Amino acid sequence: MEEFLFTNALQIPDLFLDPYETARRIGFLIMSIMLIAAILHENVRAMKGESDYIGLFVRSVLVIALFVFYERFFAWVVYGMDLLSKAILPESEFREVIHAVFREIGQKKDFGVLKFFSVITVLNFITYAVALALLGVITWLRFVFLSLLYVFGPVLAGFGIYRASSQGLQFWLKSLIGVSSWTVVLSILMKVIATMNLTSIYYPRETNSAAVFAANILFILLFISVPLISHQITSGSTLSGLGSAVIGIGTAFVTRTVIAAGMKGTREPRSHQSQGGGGMSPPSYK
């Protein structure tokens, strides 16, 4: 089914045709200036025996090829990431999980007040509600950021022909892959949590309820961290620091909730004692 406007990233080239043409002209102008600067710089380095004309030639070919196939390259990256996310978690499988969770909610009339397994079911429902809400937010933000990258890409590509200013093109490539992969990361998280929660629904006696409870809380934090996870992957950084941060935030959240509940329970008897008061009446003075 065709997606709505402003959510399907493949509609970006048609929607921003005029700004792209302007940016492309500016990019060609910048590329011409940067090419002259790069040639002069290599000539200066050649006097010192440090020239790299081969590297300049390779960068020139890559940048020119990017200008020629810019729209196709953009569509290939975005569409490839969309296909990968749907291959990881097909829409039919996702709908099956959602229907199973809602069916369990309908059958558990106590909504988790009387049975611990109902608590797990309600937590599953909350997890998927958060995931669906974040899916809409991530899809919209992804469209906005990809639109910006599509429009400003030719300008940054023009700087890529000169080694000293090629960081802009590298930033553009990493950002394009990173933002496009948001749906892939979310699909992987949903695949893992879906498998775990389906097991807890259909085989509740064979499930570690405490693990399911903790995992749902951590996955909610991971859903929120999808852009950060994609950035860590594309930037070449490790995920160990991110995992430690997520576990620390989840532990702090659970601990704070438990402490708040315990303090609330200890305050109530004291208030009853002060109100029920028997005791001491103020002294009377004659």
N, C-alpha and C positions, 0 to 999 in steps of 0.2 A: 504494500500500500504506500502511495506517495506521501511523503511527510509534508507538514504544514510549512508555509513560508516563514523564513527566519529561524528555522530549525534544521533544514537540510543544507548542509555545507556545500553540496554540489551546485546549489543555485547561486553561489557567491559570484562566479565569473559573469553571469548575466546581469545580476543586480548592480554590480559595481564596474560596469564596462567603461564609462566615461572617466571616473577617477583613475582607473587602471591605465587607460591610454595616456593620461597626463603624466602619471608616475613613470610610465615606460619611456616617454620622451625625455623626462628629466634623468632617468637612469642611463639612457644612451649618451647623453651629454656628460654625465659624471664619468661614465666608463671611458669616454674619449680622453677626458682630462687626466684620469687616473692612469690610462695606458701611456700617455706621454710622460707623466711623472715616473712611472715604473721603468720605462726605457732609460730615462735620464739617470735614475738611481742605479740601474744595473751597469750603465756605462761608467759611473763613478766607482762602483765596486770593482769593475773590470780593471781599472787602473791599479787597484790593490791586489788583483788576482783572486777576488772573491765573488765574481759574478755568477749568477744562476739564471741564464737565459732559458734553460730547459724548463725550470719551474715557472718562469713568466709565460712561456709558451703554453704550458699545461693549464695554468690559471686562465689564460685568455681563451683557450678552446672551451673550457668548462663554463666560463661566464657567458660567452657567446651562445653556446648550446642551451644554457638556461634561459637566455632571452628568447631564443627561437621556440623552445618547447615549454615555455613558462606555464601556460594554462594547462597543458597536458600533465606536466610534472606535478603541479598543484593538485589536480584531480586524481592522479594516480596515488599520491600519498594519502589523501583524505579518503578516497573510496577503498583503498587497500586496508586502511585501519578499520573502516566500517565493516568490511567483509570479515576481517579477522575477529572483531568483537561478536558478530552474529554467528560465526563458526564456533566460538568458545561457548556462547550461551544463546542457542536458538530461541526465537520468540515463543515457539510452542512450549518449550521446556519452562521458560519463565512464567508463562500463563498457568501451566500446570501447578507450579509451586504456589503461586498467588491463590489459585482456587482452593488448593489443599489447606492453606493457612486460614482462609476465610471460612471454609467449611468447618474447620475445627473450632473457630471462634463461635460460629453459630450453634454448634453442638454443646459447647461449654457454657451453659447459661450462667454459671457463677462468675465468669470472667476472671478466674484466677484467685478468687477469695477463699475458696474452700479446698482446692487441690493444688499441689505444687506443680503437677504437670500442666495444669491450666495456666499457671504463672508463666511457664516456659512458652506455651502457645501464644499467650498475649504478648510476651516479649518478642517472639518471632514476628507477630503482626506489627509491632512497633518498628522492628528492624526494617521490614519491607516497606512500611509507610515512609520511613526516613529515606530509604534507598530510592523509592519512587519520586519523592520530593526533590532529592538531590539530583536524580537523573534529569528532571526538567531544568533545574538550575544549571547543571553542567552542560546540557545540550545547548541552552541559550548562550551561556558564556563562551562555549566552544565556538559557536557561530560568530559571535562578536570578535573574539580574538583572531579567528581565522580570516575574517573579513579585513581586519587591520593588517595582518601579515600579507594577505593577497595584494592589497593596495600598495603597501610600502615595500614589498619585496623587490621590485625592479630598482628602486633607489638604492637599497642596500646591496643588491647584486652588482651595481655599477662600481661600488667601492671595493668589491672582492678581487678585482683584477690587480690591485696593488697590494703587495704583501703587508705593508705597514698599516693598511686600513681594511684588511680582509676579515677582521673580527666581526664586522657588521654582518657579512654574509654567513659566517659561521653561526652567529646568534640567530639569524633568520632560519637557517636549516634546522638547528636544534629546536627552536621554538615551534616550527611547523610540525615536526615529528612529535614533539612532546605534547602539544595541544591536541593534535589529531589522535594521539593514543589515550586520551582521557577515557573514551568509551571502552577501549580494550582493557584498561586497568579495572574499570568498574565492572565489566563483564566477568573478569577473572574472580574478583571478590564475590560477585553474586553467584558464580558457579560453585565456589567453595561453600558459602553460607547456605545455598540452596540444597546441596547434597547433605550437609549436616542437619539442616532443619527438616528435610523430608524423612531422614532416618529417625529423628526425634518424634515426628508425628506418627509414622507408620509402625515404628518399633520402639515405643516409649520405654519398655522394660529392659531393653538392651542398650539404653543410652545413658551416658553420664550426664545427669541433669546439671550438675554444677559447672561442668565444662561447657555445655551448651549456653548456660546463663552468662558465663564470663565471655565466651566467644561472641555472643550477640552484642554485648557492650563494646568489645574491642572492634568489631566490624563496623559498628556505627561510627566510631572514631576514624576508622580507615576509609569509610565512604567520604567523610569530610576531607580527608587528606589525599584524595585522588589526584588533584593537580600537583601536590608536593611529591607524591610517589612518582608520577610521570616525569617530573623535573629531575628527580634523583636518578632515574633510569637513563634519561637522555644526556645528562651531564656527566655520566660516568662515575658518579658517586655511589657509595655502598648504601644499602638499605638497613644496615645494622643500627646506625644511629637513629634513623626514623622509627624503627621497631621499638627501640628502647624508649623513645619519647612517647610513642603511642601507649605502650604498656604502663609507663609512669603516669600518664594522664588518666588512663582507665583505672589504675589502682587508686590514685588520689580521689577520683570521682566516687568510686565504690566506698572507700574508707570514709570520706566526708559524709556520704549518705548514711552509712551505718552509725557513725558517731552522732550525727544529728538526730537519728531515730532514737539512739540510746539516751541522749540528753533530754529529749522530749519525754521519754518514759520515766526518767528520774525526777523531772520537775513536777509532774502531775501529782504524786503522793504528797510532796511538800505543800503544794497549794491546797490540797484537801485538808492537811493538818492545820494550816493557818486559818482556813475557813471554818473547820469543824470545831474548832477550838475550845475546847472546854477549858478551860483552865483558868487562866489568870485574868482577873478583872482589875481594873485600875484602882488604886487605893483611894479610900474616901477619907476626907478630912473633916473633922468635926470642929 
